[in-house]
Amino acid sequence: MRINLARYEALWHQLRGVAGLAAITWAMVATAPHPGSAGTRAVTLIGIVAAACGWLAALLPDDRPVLVVSGLVLCAGAGVVLTVSSPHSPAVGYLAAVCLYGGVRLRPLGSVTLAGGALGGYALGQFTLGATPIRMAAFGAGLVVALLAGVIRRQVDHRAEQTQLLLAESQLAREEQARSAALAERARIAREIHDVLAHSLAALSVQLETADALLEGDHPGRARTTLGRARQLTREGLAETRQAITALRGDAVPLPQALTSLAEAYTADIGCPASSTVEGRPRQLSTDAGLAVYRTAQEALTNASKHASGAAVTLRLAYRPTEVALTVTDTGGEPTRQPAPAGATAPAGGYGLTGLRERAELAGGMFHAGPCGDGWRVDVSIPG
Protein backbone atom coordinates (compact mmCIF):
# COMPACT_ATOMS: atom_id res chain seq x y z
CA MET A 1 0.00 0.00 0.00
CA ARG A 2 1.53 3.31 -1.14
CA ILE A 3 1.28 6.27 1.25
CA ASN A 4 0.33 9.61 -0.33
CA LEU A 5 2.80 11.88 1.44
CA ALA A 6 1.57 15.02 -0.36
CA ARG A 7 -1.94 14.47 0.98
CA TYR A 8 -0.76 14.07 4.55
CA GLU A 9 1.51 17.09 4.24
CA ALA A 10 -1.42 19.23 3.02
CA LEU A 11 -3.55 17.97 5.94
CA TRP A 12 -0.75 18.88 8.36
CA HIS A 13 -0.63 22.44 6.95
CA GLN A 14 -4.40 22.75 7.33
CA LEU A 15 -4.24 21.59 10.94
CA ARG A 16 -1.53 24.14 11.68
CA GLY A 17 -3.65 26.82 10.06
CA VAL A 18 -6.67 25.89 12.18
CA ALA A 19 -4.48 25.91 15.29
CA GLY A 20 -3.24 29.40 14.43
CA LEU A 21 -6.79 30.59 13.88
CA ALA A 22 -7.88 29.16 17.21
CA ALA A 23 -4.98 30.87 19.00
CA ILE A 24 -5.63 34.33 17.57
CA THR A 25 -9.41 33.99 18.03
CA TRP A 26 -8.94 33.13 21.69
CA ALA A 27 -6.60 36.11 22.07
CA MET A 28 -9.18 38.37 20.41
CA VAL A 29 -11.96 37.15 22.70
CA ALA A 30 -9.76 37.68 25.75
CA THR A 31 -8.86 41.24 24.73
CA ALA A 32 -11.07 44.27 25.57
CA PRO A 33 -13.46 45.29 24.27
CA HIS A 34 -14.99 41.82 24.62
CA PRO A 35 -17.28 40.71 21.81
CA GLY A 36 -20.87 41.51 22.59
CA SER A 37 -24.19 42.51 21.06
CA ALA A 38 -24.01 46.29 21.12
CA GLY A 39 -21.73 48.98 19.71
CA THR A 40 -18.08 48.19 19.31
CA ARG A 41 -18.53 44.78 20.84
CA ALA A 42 -20.95 43.78 18.08
CA VAL A 43 -18.52 45.02 15.42
CA THR A 44 -15.74 43.01 17.06
CA LEU A 45 -17.88 39.87 17.18
CA ILE A 46 -18.89 40.18 13.52
CA GLY A 47 -15.27 40.89 12.54
CA ILE A 48 -13.97 37.84 14.40
CA VAL A 49 -16.57 35.56 12.81
CA ALA A 50 -15.93 36.99 9.33
CA ALA A 51 -12.16 36.73 9.74
CA ALA A 52 -12.45 33.14 10.95
CA CYS A 53 -14.64 32.17 7.98
CA GLY A 54 -12.21 33.80 5.55
CA TRP A 55 -9.22 32.12 7.24
CA LEU A 56 -10.86 28.67 6.97
CA ALA A 57 -11.75 29.29 3.31
CA ALA A 58 -8.09 30.15 2.64
CA LEU A 59 -7.13 26.68 3.89
CA LEU A 60 -9.26 24.89 1.26
CA PRO A 61 -7.52 22.75 -1.42
CA ASP A 62 -6.20 24.26 -4.65
CA ASP A 63 -9.14 22.88 -6.64
CA ARG A 64 -11.34 25.66 -5.21
CA PRO A 65 -9.42 28.82 -6.12
CA VAL A 66 -12.45 31.11 -6.05
CA LEU A 67 -13.27 30.25 -2.45
CA VAL A 68 -9.60 30.57 -1.48
CA VAL A 69 -9.30 34.07 -2.96
CA SER A 70 -12.67 35.11 -1.53
CA GLY A 71 -11.64 33.85 1.90
CA LEU A 72 -8.37 35.81 1.81
CA VAL A 73 -10.17 39.00 0.80
CA LEU A 74 -12.81 38.49 3.52
CA CYS A 75 -10.16 37.83 6.17
CA ALA A 76 -8.20 40.91 5.07
CA GLY A 77 -11.26 43.15 5.24
CA ALA A 78 -12.32 41.81 8.62
CA GLY A 79 -8.77 42.19 9.92
CA VAL A 80 -8.65 45.86 8.89
CA VAL A 81 -11.97 46.50 10.63
CA LEU A 82 -10.79 44.74 13.80
CA THR A 83 -7.54 46.74 13.91
CA VAL A 84 -9.73 49.88 14.03
CA SER A 85 -12.42 48.62 16.40
CA SER A 86 -9.90 46.93 18.72
CA PRO A 87 -6.60 48.78 18.17
CA HIS A 88 -4.93 47.16 21.19
CA SER A 89 -5.92 43.60 20.22
CA PRO A 90 -3.85 41.14 18.16
CA ALA A 91 -6.16 41.74 15.16
CA VAL A 92 -3.13 42.50 13.00
CA GLY A 93 -2.48 38.75 13.18
CA TYR A 94 -5.34 38.26 10.72
CA LEU A 95 -3.59 40.56 8.25
CA ALA A 96 -0.31 38.71 8.78
CA ALA A 97 -2.12 35.44 8.04
CA VAL A 98 -3.58 36.96 4.87
CA CYS A 99 -0.13 38.02 3.68
CA LEU A 100 1.37 34.62 4.55
CA TYR A 101 -1.33 32.49 2.92
CA GLY A 102 -1.59 34.89 -0.01
CA GLY A 103 2.12 34.38 -0.71
CA VAL A 104 1.66 30.61 -0.51
CA ARG A 105 -1.64 30.18 -2.37
CA LEU A 106 -1.59 32.96 -4.99
CA ARG A 107 0.68 33.91 -7.84
CA PRO A 108 3.19 36.68 -7.10
CA LEU A 109 1.07 39.43 -8.67
CA GLY A 110 -2.05 38.34 -6.82
CA SER A 111 -0.29 37.94 -3.50
CA VAL A 112 1.42 41.34 -3.75
CA THR A 113 -1.89 43.01 -4.70
CA LEU A 114 -3.69 41.39 -1.76
CA ALA A 115 -0.92 42.25 0.69
CA GLY A 116 -0.77 45.81 -0.61
CA GLY A 117 -4.50 46.22 -0.08
CA ALA A 118 -4.28 44.80 3.46
CA LEU A 119 -1.30 47.00 4.29
CA GLY A 120 -2.98 50.10 2.83
CA GLY A 121 -6.20 49.43 4.76
CA TYR A 122 -4.26 48.90 7.97
CA ALA A 123 -2.24 52.12 7.48
CA LEU A 124 -5.37 54.16 6.72
CA GLY A 125 -7.17 52.80 9.77
CA GLN A 126 -4.23 53.47 12.05
CA PHE A 127 -3.81 56.95 10.62
CA THR A 128 -7.42 57.79 11.52
CA LEU A 129 -6.76 56.55 15.06
CA GLY A 130 -3.68 58.72 15.32
CA ALA A 131 -1.18 55.88 15.69
CA THR A 132 2.49 56.76 15.79
CA PRO A 133 4.54 56.32 12.63
CA ILE A 134 6.88 53.95 14.44
CA ARG A 135 4.02 51.62 15.35
CA MET A 136 2.63 51.72 11.83
CA ALA A 137 6.07 51.07 10.33
CA ALA A 138 6.76 48.17 12.69
CA PHE A 139 3.49 46.39 11.96
CA GLY A 140 3.81 47.18 8.25
CA ALA A 141 7.26 45.59 8.22
CA GLY A 142 5.80 42.53 9.92
CA LEU A 143 3.20 42.18 7.16
CA VAL A 144 5.90 42.46 4.50
CA VAL A 145 7.93 39.77 6.25
CA ALA A 146 4.85 37.52 6.34
CA LEU A 147 4.35 38.07 2.61
CA LEU A 148 7.98 37.23 1.83
CA ALA A 149 7.76 34.08 3.98
CA GLY A 150 4.68 33.00 2.02
CA VAL A 151 6.35 33.64 -1.35
CA ILE A 152 9.43 31.68 -0.31
CA ARG A 153 7.24 28.83 0.90
CA ARG A 154 5.44 28.77 -2.45
CA GLN A 155 8.76 28.56 -4.29
CA VAL A 156 9.94 25.74 -2.05
CA ASP A 157 6.69 23.81 -2.63
CA HIS A 158 6.95 24.42 -6.37
CA ARG A 159 10.51 23.09 -6.47
CA ALA A 160 9.45 20.07 -4.43
CA GLU A 161 6.66 19.35 -6.92
CA GLN A 162 9.08 19.69 -9.82
CA THR A 163 11.47 17.33 -8.08
CA GLN A 164 8.70 14.79 -7.59
CA LEU A 165 7.74 15.07 -11.26
CA LEU A 166 11.35 14.58 -12.33
CA LEU A 167 11.67 11.56 -10.07
CA ALA A 168 8.45 10.11 -11.48
CA GLU A 169 9.65 10.70 -15.04
CA SER A 170 13.02 9.18 -14.18
CA GLN A 171 11.29 6.13 -12.72
CA LEU A 172 9.17 5.76 -15.85
CA ALA A 173 12.29 6.08 -18.00
CA ARG A 174 14.05 3.39 -15.96
CA GLU A 175 11.04 1.10 -16.26
CA GLU A 176 10.88 1.68 -20.01
CA GLN A 177 14.61 1.02 -20.27
CA ALA A 178 14.17 -2.20 -18.31
CA ARG A 179 11.35 -3.28 -20.63
CA SER A 180 13.48 -2.48 -23.68
CA ALA A 181 16.40 -4.42 -22.22
CA ALA A 182 14.12 -7.39 -21.53
CA LEU A 183 12.80 -7.32 -25.12
CA ALA A 184 16.34 -7.06 -26.47
CA GLU A 185 17.42 -10.00 -24.34
CA ARG A 186 14.45 -12.04 -25.54
CA ALA A 187 15.40 -11.25 -29.15
CA ARG A 188 18.97 -12.22 -28.40
CA ILE A 189 17.93 -15.55 -26.92
CA ALA A 190 15.65 -16.18 -29.91
CA ARG A 191 18.56 -15.58 -32.29
CA GLU A 192 20.77 -17.95 -30.30
CA ILE A 193 18.14 -20.69 -30.33
CA HIS A 194 17.60 -20.26 -34.06
CA ASP A 195 21.30 -20.30 -34.89
CA VAL A 196 22.06 -23.36 -32.76
CA LEU A 197 19.08 -25.38 -34.01
CA ALA A 198 19.47 -24.31 -37.65
CA HIS A 199 23.11 -25.36 -37.76
CA SER A 200 22.79 -28.60 -35.81
CA LEU A 201 19.53 -29.81 -37.33
CA ALA A 202 20.58 -28.93 -40.89
CA ALA A 203 23.77 -30.97 -40.57
CA LEU A 204 21.87 -33.80 -38.90
CA SER A 205 19.26 -33.76 -41.67
CA VAL A 206 21.97 -34.13 -44.33
CA GLN A 207 23.43 -37.16 -42.56
CA LEU A 208 20.05 -38.85 -42.11
CA GLU A 209 19.13 -38.28 -45.75
CA THR A 210 22.47 -39.73 -46.80
CA ALA A 211 21.95 -42.76 -44.56
CA ASP A 212 18.49 -43.30 -46.00
CA ALA A 213 19.87 -43.17 -49.56
CA LEU A 214 22.64 -45.62 -48.67
CA LEU A 215 20.17 -48.07 -47.17
CA GLU A 216 18.02 -47.91 -50.30
CA GLY A 217 21.16 -48.54 -52.36
CA ASP A 218 22.00 -51.59 -50.21
CA HIS A 219 25.10 -50.11 -48.58
CA PRO A 220 24.50 -50.91 -44.90
CA GLY A 221 28.13 -50.44 -43.89
CA ARG A 222 28.34 -46.93 -45.24
CA ALA A 223 24.88 -46.18 -43.86
CA ARG A 224 26.02 -47.28 -40.42
CA THR A 225 29.02 -44.97 -40.68
CA THR A 226 26.74 -42.11 -41.65
CA LEU A 227 24.45 -42.81 -38.72
CA GLY A 228 27.48 -42.77 -36.45
CA ARG A 229 28.28 -39.33 -37.79
CA ALA A 230 24.66 -38.33 -37.10
CA ARG A 231 25.05 -39.43 -33.49
CA GLN A 232 28.23 -37.39 -33.27
CA LEU A 233 26.42 -34.38 -34.66
CA THR A 234 23.74 -34.83 -32.02
CA ARG A 235 26.37 -34.74 -29.30
CA GLU A 236 27.99 -31.73 -30.91
CA GLY A 237 24.59 -30.04 -31.06
CA LEU A 238 24.17 -30.50 -27.33
CA ALA A 239 27.67 -29.12 -26.79
CA GLU A 240 26.78 -26.20 -29.06
CA THR A 241 23.70 -25.54 -26.97
CA ARG A 242 25.80 -25.47 -23.83
CA GLN A 243 28.21 -23.11 -25.57
CA ALA A 244 25.32 -20.83 -26.51
CA ILE A 245 24.19 -20.74 -22.88
CA THR A 246 27.74 -19.92 -21.83
CA ALA A 247 27.83 -17.10 -24.38
CA LEU A 248 24.50 -15.76 -23.12
CA ARG A 249 26.04 -15.58 -19.67
CA GLY A 250 28.69 -13.24 -21.04
CA ASP A 251 31.72 -15.47 -21.63
CA ALA A 252 33.86 -14.57 -24.65
CA VAL A 253 34.05 -16.81 -27.73
CA PRO A 254 37.58 -18.07 -28.75
CA LEU A 255 37.03 -16.95 -32.32
CA PRO A 256 39.91 -18.40 -34.43
CA GLN A 257 39.64 -21.84 -32.85
CA ALA A 258 35.86 -21.77 -33.16
CA LEU A 259 36.03 -20.94 -36.89
CA THR A 260 38.55 -23.72 -37.45
CA SER A 261 36.21 -26.17 -35.73
CA LEU A 262 33.33 -25.02 -37.92
CA ALA A 263 35.38 -25.54 -41.08
CA GLU A 264 36.47 -29.03 -39.97
CA ALA A 265 32.90 -29.97 -39.10
CA TYR A 266 31.70 -28.77 -42.52
CA THR A 267 34.31 -30.92 -44.25
CA ALA A 268 33.37 -33.94 -42.13
CA ASP A 269 29.64 -33.50 -42.70
CA ILE A 270 29.53 -32.52 -46.37
CA GLY A 271 32.77 -34.04 -47.61
CA CYS A 272 33.76 -30.78 -49.27
CA PRO A 273 36.83 -28.67 -48.51
CA ALA A 274 36.53 -25.76 -46.10
CA SER A 275 39.41 -23.58 -44.96
CA SER A 276 39.79 -20.95 -42.29
CA THR A 277 42.46 -18.24 -42.35
CA VAL A 278 43.26 -15.41 -39.95
CA GLU A 279 44.77 -12.06 -40.92
CA GLY A 280 46.23 -9.73 -38.34
CA ARG A 281 46.96 -10.36 -34.69
CA PRO A 282 44.08 -12.03 -32.83
CA ARG A 283 42.80 -10.17 -29.77
CA GLN A 284 40.09 -10.55 -27.19
CA LEU A 285 36.71 -9.30 -28.40
CA SER A 286 33.57 -8.46 -26.50
CA THR A 287 31.01 -11.22 -26.15
CA ASP A 288 28.55 -9.61 -28.56
CA ALA A 289 31.21 -8.93 -31.20
CA GLY A 290 32.74 -12.42 -31.03
CA LEU A 291 29.36 -14.11 -31.02
CA ALA A 292 28.14 -12.05 -33.99
CA VAL A 293 31.13 -13.13 -36.07
CA TYR A 294 30.86 -16.76 -34.98
CA ARG A 295 27.13 -16.97 -35.73
CA THR A 296 27.70 -15.40 -39.14
CA ALA A 297 30.23 -18.09 -40.05
CA GLN A 298 27.94 -20.79 -38.70
CA GLU A 299 24.91 -19.58 -40.66
CA ALA A 300 26.94 -19.16 -43.85
CA LEU A 301 28.17 -22.76 -43.64
CA THR A 302 24.68 -24.00 -42.91
CA ASN A 303 23.29 -22.17 -45.93
CA ALA A 304 26.11 -23.51 -48.12
CA SER A 305 25.31 -27.08 -47.10
CA LYS A 306 21.58 -26.56 -47.76
CA HIS A 307 21.64 -24.45 -50.92
CA ALA A 308 24.94 -25.27 -52.66
CA SER A 309 25.62 -28.96 -52.33
CA GLY A 310 29.27 -29.77 -52.95
CA ALA A 311 30.51 -26.21 -52.58
CA ALA A 312 33.95 -25.48 -51.21
CA VAL A 313 33.95 -22.76 -48.57
CA THR A 314 36.58 -20.26 -47.48
CA LEU A 315 36.44 -18.38 -44.19
CA ARG A 316 38.70 -15.35 -43.84
CA LEU A 317 38.91 -13.57 -40.49
CA ALA A 318 40.68 -10.19 -40.45
CA TYR A 319 41.68 -8.32 -37.31
CA ARG A 320 41.87 -4.63 -38.24
CA PRO A 321 42.85 -1.69 -36.01
CA THR A 322 39.29 -0.72 -35.09
CA GLU A 323 37.21 -3.70 -36.18
CA VAL A 324 37.13 -7.38 -36.92
CA ALA A 325 35.81 -8.57 -40.29
CA LEU A 326 34.74 -11.97 -41.56
CA THR A 327 34.23 -13.02 -45.16
CA VAL A 328 32.69 -16.39 -46.01
CA THR A 329 32.73 -17.39 -49.69
CA ASP A 330 31.51 -20.59 -51.32
CA THR A 331 32.14 -21.80 -54.87
CA GLY A 332 28.49 -22.48 -55.58
CA GLY A 333 28.47 -26.26 -55.96
CA GLU A 334 25.18 -27.49 -57.40
CA PRO A 335 23.18 -24.32 -58.11
CA THR A 336 20.24 -25.01 -55.78
CA ARG A 337 20.21 -21.45 -54.44
CA GLN A 338 18.10 -18.93 -56.32
CA PRO A 339 19.93 -15.66 -56.95
CA ALA A 340 18.73 -13.04 -54.48
CA PRO A 341 17.86 -9.50 -55.57
CA ALA A 342 19.71 -6.55 -54.11
CA GLY A 343 18.71 -5.97 -50.52
CA ALA A 344 17.62 -9.56 -49.90
CA THR A 345 18.09 -10.57 -46.29
CA ALA A 346 17.41 -14.29 -46.15
CA PRO A 347 16.82 -17.35 -48.29
CA ALA A 348 13.19 -18.13 -49.02
CA GLY A 349 11.40 -19.30 -45.94
CA GLY A 350 14.29 -18.58 -43.58
CA TYR A 351 15.23 -15.89 -41.11
CA GLY A 352 18.91 -16.70 -40.61
CA LEU A 353 20.40 -13.79 -42.53
CA THR A 354 17.84 -11.40 -41.09
CA GLY A 355 18.90 -12.44 -37.61
CA LEU A 356 22.56 -12.04 -38.54
CA ARG A 357 21.95 -8.52 -39.82
CA GLU A 358 20.12 -7.63 -36.60
CA ARG A 359 22.92 -9.14 -34.52
CA ALA A 360 25.56 -7.16 -36.43
CA GLU A 361 23.63 -3.89 -36.10
CA LEU A 362 23.13 -4.42 -32.38
CA ALA A 363 26.90 -4.85 -32.06
CA GLY A 364 27.43 -1.62 -34.02
CA GLY A 365 28.62 -3.35 -37.19
CA MET A 366 27.58 -3.97 -40.79
CA PHE A 367 26.37 -7.09 -42.61
CA HIS A 368 26.00 -8.00 -46.26
CA ALA A 369 25.13 -11.20 -48.10
CA GLY A 370 24.75 -11.78 -51.82
CA PRO A 371 25.90 -13.59 -54.97
CA CYS A 372 29.59 -13.71 -55.79
CA GLY A 373 30.30 -15.21 -59.20
CA ASP A 374 28.86 -18.71 -59.21
CA GLY A 375 28.75 -18.81 -55.44
CA TRP A 376 27.66 -16.78 -52.46
CA ARG A 377 29.49 -14.34 -50.21
CA VAL A 378 28.77 -13.17 -46.70
CA ASP A 379 30.55 -10.20 -45.13
CA VAL A 380 30.31 -8.89 -41.59
CA SER A 381 32.38 -6.24 -39.82
CA ILE A 382 32.09 -5.51 -36.09
CA PRO A 383 33.89 -2.76 -34.11
CA GLY A 384 36.25 -4.27 -31.60
C-alpha positions in Angstrom: 0.0 0.0 0.0 1.5 3.3 -1.1 1.3 6.3 1.2 0.3 9.6 -0.3 2.8 11.9 1.4 1.6 15.0 -0.4 -1.9 14.5 1.0 -0.8 14.1 4.6 1.5 17.1 4.2 -1.4 19.2 3.0 -3.5 18.0 5.9 -0.8 18.9 8.4 -0.6 22.4 6.9 -4.4 22.7 7.3 -4.2 21.6 10.9 -1.5 24.1 11.7 -3.7 26.8 10.1 -6.7 25.9 12.2 -4.5 25.9 15.3 -3.2 29.4 14.4 -6.8 30.6 13.9 -7.9 29.2 17.2 -5.0 30.9 19.0 -5.6 34.3 17.6 -9.4 34.0 18.0 -8.9 33.1 21.7 -6.6 36.1 22.1 -9.2 38.4 20.4 -12.0 37.2 22.7 -9.8 37.7 25.8 -8.9 41.2 24.7 -11.1 44.3 25.6 -13.5 45.3 24.3 -15.0 41.8 24.6 -17.3 40.7 21.8 -20.9 41.5 22.6 -24.2 42.5 21.1 -24.0 46.3 21.1 -21.7 49.0 19.7 -18.1 48.2 19.3 -18.5 44.8 20.8 -21.0 43.8 18.1 -18.5 45.0 15.4 -15.7 43.0 17.1 -17.9 39.9 17.2 -18.9 40.2 13.5 -15.3 40.9 12.5 -14.0 37.8 14.4 -16.6 35.6 12.8 -15.9 37.0 9.3 -12.2 36.7 9.7 -12.5 33.1 11.0 -14.6 32.2 8.0 -12.2 33.8 5.6 -9.2 32.1 7.2 -10.9 28.7 7.0 -11.7 29.3 3.3 -8.1 30.2 2.6 -7.1 26.7 3.9 -9.3 24.9 1.3 -7.5 22.7 -1.4 -6.2 24.3 -4.6 -9.1 22.9 -6.6 -11.3 25.7 -5.2 -9.4 28.8 -6.1 -12.5 31.1 -6.1 -13.3 30.2 -2.5 -9.6 30.6 -1.5 -9.3 34.1 -3.0 -12.7 35.1 -1.5 -11.6 33.8 1.9 -8.4 35.8 1.8 -10.2 39.0 0.8 -12.8 38.5 3.5 -10.2 37.8 6.2 -8.2 40.9 5.1 -11.3 43.2 5.2 -12.3 41.8 8.6 -8.8 42.2 9.9 -8.7 45.9 8.9 -12.0 46.5 10.6 -10.8 44.7 13.8 -7.5 46.7 13.9 -9.7 49.9 14.0 -12.4 48.6 16.4 -9.9 46.9 18.7 -6.6 48.8 18.2 -4.9 47.2 21.2 -5.9 43.6 20.2 -3.9 41.1 18.2 -6.2 41.7 15.2 -3.1 42.5 13.0 -2.5 38.8 13.2 -5.3 38.3 10.7 -3.6 40.6 8.3 -0.3 38.7 8.8 -2.1 35.4 8.0 -3.6 37.0 4.9 -0.1 38.0 3.7 1.4 34.6 4.6 -1.3 32.5 2.9 -1.6 34.9 0.0 2.1 34.4 -0.7 1.7 30.6 -0.5 -1.6 30.2 -2.4 -1.6 33.0 -5.0 0.7 33.9 -7.8 3.2 36.7 -7.1 1.1 39.4 -8.7 -2.0 38.3 -6.8 -0.3 37.9 -3.5 1.4 41.3 -3.8 -1.9 43.0 -4.7 -3.7 41.4 -1.8 -0.9 42.2 0.7 -0.8 45.8 -0.6 -4.5 46.2 -0.1 -4.3 44.8 3.5 -1.3 47.0 4.3 -3.0 50.1 2.8 -6.2 49.4 4.8 -4.3 48.9 8.0 -2.2 52.1 7.5 -5.4 54.2 6.7 -7.2 52.8 9.8 -4.2 53.5 12.1 -3.8 57.0 10.6 -7.4 57.8 11.5 -6.8 56.5 15.1 -3.7 58.7 15.3 -1.2 55.9 15.7 2.5 56.8 15.8 4.5 56.3 12.6 6.9 54.0 14.4 4.0 51.6 15.3 2.6 51.7 11.8 6.1 51.1 10.3 6.8 48.2 12.7 3.5 46.4 12.0 3.8 47.2 8.3 7.3 45.6 8.2 5.8 42.5 9.9 3.2 42.2 7.2 5.9 42.5 4.5 7.9 39.8 6.3 4.8 37.5 6.3 4.4 38.1 2.6 8.0 37.2 1.8 7.8 34.1 4.0 4.7 33.0 2.0 6.3 33.6 -1.3 9.4 31.7 -0.3 7.2 28.8 0.9 5.4 28.8 -2.4 8.8 28.6 -4.3 9.9 25.7 -2.1 6.7 23.8 -2.6 6.9 24.4 -6.4 10.5 23.1 -6.5 9.5 20.1 -4.4 6.7 19.4 -6.9 9.1 19.7 -9.8 11.5 17.3 -8.1 8.7 14.8 -7.6 7.7 15.1 -11.3 11.3 14.6 -12.3 11.7 11.6 -10.1 8.5 10.1 -11.5 9.7 10.7 -15.0 13.0 9.2 -14.2 11.3 6.1 -12.7 9.2 5.8 -15.9 12.3 6.1 -18.0 14.0 3.4 -16.0 11.0 1.1 -16.3 10.9 1.7 -20.0 14.6 1.0 -20.3 14.2 -2.2 -18.3 11.4 -3.3 -20.6 13.5 -2.5 -23.7 16.4 -4.4 -22.2 14.1 -7.4 -21.5 12.8 -7.3 -25.1 16.3 -7.1 -26.5 17.4 -10.0 -24.3 14.5 -12.0 -25.5 15.4 -11.2 -29.1 19.0 -12.2 -28.4 17.9 -15.6 -26.9 15.6 -16.2 -29.9 18.6 -15.6 -32.3 20.8 -18.0 -30.3 18.1 -20.7 -30.3 17.6 -20.3 -34.1 21.3 -20.3 -34.9 22.1 -23.4 -32.8 19.1 -25.4 -34.0 19.5 -24.3 -37.6 23.1 -25.4 -37.8 22.8 -28.6 -35.8 19.5 -29.8 -37.3 20.6 -28.9 -40.9 23.8 -31.0 -40.6 21.9 -33.8 -38.9 19.3 -33.8 -41.7 22.0 -34.1 -44.3 23.4 -37.2 -42.6 20.0 -38.8 -42.1 19.1 -38.3 -45.8 22.5 -39.7 -46.8 22.0 -42.8 -44.6 18.5 -43.3 -46.0 19.9 -43.2 -49.6 22.6 -45.6 -48.7 20.2 -48.1 -47.2 18.0 -47.9 -50.3 21.2 -48.5 -52.4 22.0 -51.6 -50.2 25.1 -50.1 -48.6 24.5 -50.9 -44.9 28.1 -50.4 -43.9 28.3 -46.9 -45.2 24.9 -46.2 -43.9 26.0 -47.3 -40.4 29.0 -45.0 -40.7 26.7 -42.1 -41.7 24.5 -42.8 -38.7 27.5 -42.8 -36.5 28.3 -39.3 -37.8 24.7 -38.3 -37.1 25.1 -39.4 -33.5 28.2 -37.4 -33.3 26.4 -34.4 -34.7 23.7 -34.8 -32.0 26.4 -34.7 -29.3 28.0 -31.7 -30.9 24.6 -30.0 -31.1 24.2 -30.5 -27.3 27.7 -29.1 -26.8 26.8 -26.2 -29.1 23.7 -25.5 -27.0 25.8 -25.5 -23.8 28.2 -23.1 -25.6 25.3 -20.8 -26.5 24.2 -20.7 -22.9 27.7 -19.9 -21.8 27.8 -17.1 -24.4 24.5 -15.8 -23.1 26.0 -15.6 -19.7 28.7 -13.2 -21.0 31.7 -15.5 -21.6 33.9 -14.6 -24.6 34.1 -16.8 -27.7 37.6 -18.1 -28.8 37.0 -17.0 -32.3 39.9 -18.4 -34.4 39.6 -21.8 -32.9 35.9 -21.8 -33.2 36.0 -20.9 -36.9 38.5 -23.7 -37.5 36.2 -26.2 -35.7 33.3 -25.0 -37.9 35.4 -25.5 -41.1 36.5 -29.0 -40.0 32.9 -30.0 -39.1 31.7 -28.8 -42.5 34.3 -30.9 -44.3 33.4 -33.9 -42.1 29.6 -33.5 -42.7 29.5 -32.5 -46.4 32.8 -34.0 -47.6 33.8 -30.8 -49.3 36.8 -28.7 -48.5 36.5 -25.8 -46.1 39.4 -23.6 -45.0 39.8 -20.9 -42.3 42.5 -18.2 -42.4 43.3 -15.4 -39.9 44.8 -12.1 -40.9 46.2 -9.7 -38.3 47.0 -10.4 -34.7 44.1 -12.0 -32.8 42.8 -10.2 -29.8 40.1 -10.5 -27.2 36.7 -9.3 -28.4 33.6 -8.5 -26.5 31.0 -11.2 -26.1 28.5 -9.6 -28.6 31.2 -8.9 -31.2 32.7 -12.4 -31.0 29.4 -14.1 -31.0 28.1 -12.1 -34.0 31.1 -13.1 -36.1 30.9 -16.8 -35.0 27.1 -17.0 -35.7 27.7 -15.4 -39.1 30.2 -18.1 -40.1 27.9 -20.8 -38.7 24.9 -19.6 -40.7 26.9 -19.2 -43.9 28.2 -22.8 -43.6 24.7 -24.0 -42.9 23.3 -22.2 -45.9 26.1 -23.5 -48.1 25.3 -27.1 -47.1 21.6 -26.6 -47.8 21.6 -24.4 -50.9 24.9 -25.3 -52.7 25.6 -29.0 -52.3 29.3 -29.8 -53.0 30.5 -26.2 -52.6 33.9 -25.5 -51.2 34.0 -22.8 -48.6 36.6 -20.3 -47.5 36.4 -18.4 -44.2 38.7 -15.4 -43.8 38.9 -13.6 -40.5 40.7 -10.2 -40.4 41.7 -8.3 -37.3 41.9 -4.6 -38.2 42.9 -1.7 -36.0 39.3 -0.7 -35.1 37.2 -3.7 -36.2 37.1 -7.4 -36.9 35.8 -8.6 -40.3 34.7 -12.0 -41.6 34.2 -13.0 -45.2 32.7 -16.4 -46.0 32.7 -17.4 -49.7 31.5 -20.6 -51.3 32.1 -21.8 -54.9 28.5 -22.5 -55.6 28.5 -26.3 -56.0 25.2 -27.5 -57.4 23.2 -24.3 -58.1 20.2 -25.0 -55.8 20.2 -21.5 -54.4 18.1 -18.9 -56.3 19.9 -15.7 -56.9 18.7 -13.0 -54.5 17.9 -9.5 -55.6 19.7 -6.6 -54.1 18.7 -6.0 -50.5 17.6 -9.6 -49.9 18.1 -10.6 -46.3 17.4 -14.3 -46.1 16.8 -17.3 -48.3 13.2 -18.1 -49.0 11.4 -19.3 -45.9 14.3 -18.6 -43.6 15.2 -15.9 -41.1 18.9 -16.7 -40.6 20.4 -13.8 -42.5 17.8 -11.4 -41.1 18.9 -12.4 -37.6 22.6 -12.0 -38.5 21.9 -8.5 -39.8 20.1 -7.6 -36.6 22.9 -9.1 -34.5 25.6 -7.2 -36.4 23.6 -3.9 -36.1 23.1 -4.4 -32.4 26.9 -4.9 -32.1 27.4 -1.6 -34.0 28.6 -3.3 -37.2 27.6 -4.0 -40.8 26.4 -7.1 -42.6 26.0 -8.0 -46.3 25.1 -11.2 -48.1 24.7 -11.8 -51.8 25.9 -13.6 -55.0 29.6 -13.7 -55.8 30.3 -15.2 -59.2 28.9 -18.7 -59.2 28.8 -18.8 -55.4 27.7 -16.8 -52.5 29.5 -14.3 -50.2 28.8 -13.2 -46.7 30.5 -10.2 -45.1 30.3 -8.9 -41.6 32.4 -6.2 -39.8 32.1 -5.5 -36.1 33.9 -2.8 -34.1 36.2 -4.3 -31.6 
